[in-house]
């Protein structure tokens, strides 16, 4: 447990370093970003670690395994949202770091976490893209079979996240093909 906590603190520390580089685009002040990251890291530790948080936030199947968790930003029309990207054997899920304010259909102001969940079997591909004007700005694009796309940015290590995503999508495709082969076909009658 102690090593896991140390790993989580190191991950938050690396993320803070990255946030300092990305500061001009995504944060008002470095001190506020640092405070938010430390508070977020403490919340992860109090919550029992990433696996427990994943299970609390999303419906997790018995055979499902959490493969990777990355701190990143989801690009939305309202601007980037900071949070965690969970990659499991069954899904890719994102949850915002803090609750956001929304106006409900009845006009009330409500606070809720911003969540996105895409079943792995619905992902067509995951691509790494970069800003043509600034190649240091990299994005991971997830495209679904029904042509929705999700853009994630601000990863500490883009390549590790992309490799995990691509490998998981590839393995899911293989499992789907195998399951189709094992389906019993009805007998034809004359």
N, C-alpha and C positions, 0 to 999 in steps of 0.2 A: 504494500500500500504506500509506503514511504517513497519508493522509487517512482511509482506512478504519479504521486503528487509532485515530486521534483521534475518529472518529465512535463507535467502540465504547466508548471511555473516556467520552465524553459521555453515551452511552446508559446506561452503568453509573452514572454520576454522577446522572443524572436519576432513575434507579431507586432509588438510595440516598436521595435527597430524598423520594421517594414512600414508601419504606420507613419513613422517620422519622415520616411522618404516620400510617402504618398500624401503627407499632411496637407499640402497646398490645395489638393483637390477634394479631400474627403473629411477634413476636420477643421473646426474653427481655431483651436489652439492646441499646441502640443501637450500642455499641462492637462487640459480637459480630456484629450485623447488618452493620455497615460492613466489618468484617474479612472476613466471608463473601462480601460483594458484590465487594470488591476482589480477593479470591482467585479468585472465579468469573470476573471480567473478565479477569484475567491468564491463566486457563486457556483462555478463548475466544481470546485473542490467540495464545497458544502453539499452540493447535489449528489455527490457520490461518484463523480467521474463522468466521462463522456457516454459510456454505454448506458448508464442509468438514466442520464438525461435524454438520450435517444429513445429509450423505452417509455419514458414518461410523456414525451412529446408526440410520438407516432405509434400507431398500432403495429407492433412487431410480432411476426410469426415465430412459432417454435423453432423452426429450422433456420431462420434468418440470422445472419452474422453481420455485425458491424465491421467493415473493412478499414475505413478511413474517415477521419473528421478533419475538416479544414476550415480555418477562419477565413472569410472572404466577404465580398460585397456582391449582392445581386443587383444588376442593373434594372431599373424600372423607369417608366416615363416620368415619375416624380423625382428621380435621382437614385443614387446608389443606396442600398440598405445593407448595413453591416450585420453579419450573423455567422452561423455555422452551417457548413455543407456536410451532410452525413452521406456517406456512400456505403451501402450494405449490399448483401447478395441479392436482395429483392427490390430495392428502391434507392433513388437519389432524393434526399429531402433537405430542405433549407428552412431554418428558423431564425428570425431576426434576433439580434442580441438583446434588444429591449422592446417593450411594447410600443406600438404606434397608435396615434389617435386617428380614428375614423368617424365619419358621420354615418349613423345607422339610417335605414330606410324611414324610420319614424322621426329623424332629425336630431336624435340624441348623439352626444359625443361619447364614444366608447373607446377603450384602450384594448388592444389585442396584439398578440405576436403575429408577425407576417410569416406565413408558412407556405411552402411549395412542396409538393410531393409528386414525383414521377416514378411510376413502376419501371424497373429496368427493362422489362420486355417491351415497353412502349418507346424506348429510346432508339432512334435510328443511328445516330452517331454523336460523337463528342469531338470537337475540333479546337485547336489552339489558334487564336488569331492575335494579331498585333495592330496597333494604331499605325497607319502608314506614315503619319507625320512624326510620331514619337514611338519608335520600336520598343522602348522600355515598357510601354503600357501594353500589357498582354491581357487577353480575355480567353475564357473557355466558353465555347458555345455548345449547348446541348440542344439537339434537334430531335423532336419526337416524330413518331410515324404519322401523326396527323398534322405535321408541319408547324407546330408551335416551337418557338425557340426561346431559350433562357441563356442569358449572358452573365457570367460570373467573372469577377476581377479582384485584384488585391490579394492574391494568394502569396504566402511566404515562399512556396515552391510550386510553381505552375506545373512543371514537368511531372512531379510525383503525383499530383492530383489528376492530371490528364491521363497518365499511364494507368492509374488505378481505375478510373472511369472507363477507359477504352478496354481494358482487360475484363472488367466486370460485364460490360455490354457484349463483348465478344463471347464470353462464357455463357451468358444468358441465351444468345443466339444459338449456340451449339446445343444447349439443353433443350431449347424449343424444337430444333430439328430432330434431336433424338427422341423426344416425347411424341412427335408426329409419326416417326417410324414405328414406334411401339404400339400405336393405336390399332386395335383389331378391326379389320375391314369386314363389312357384312358380306355374307355369302350370296352370290348371285343365283337366283332361281330361274329355271326355264319356264 
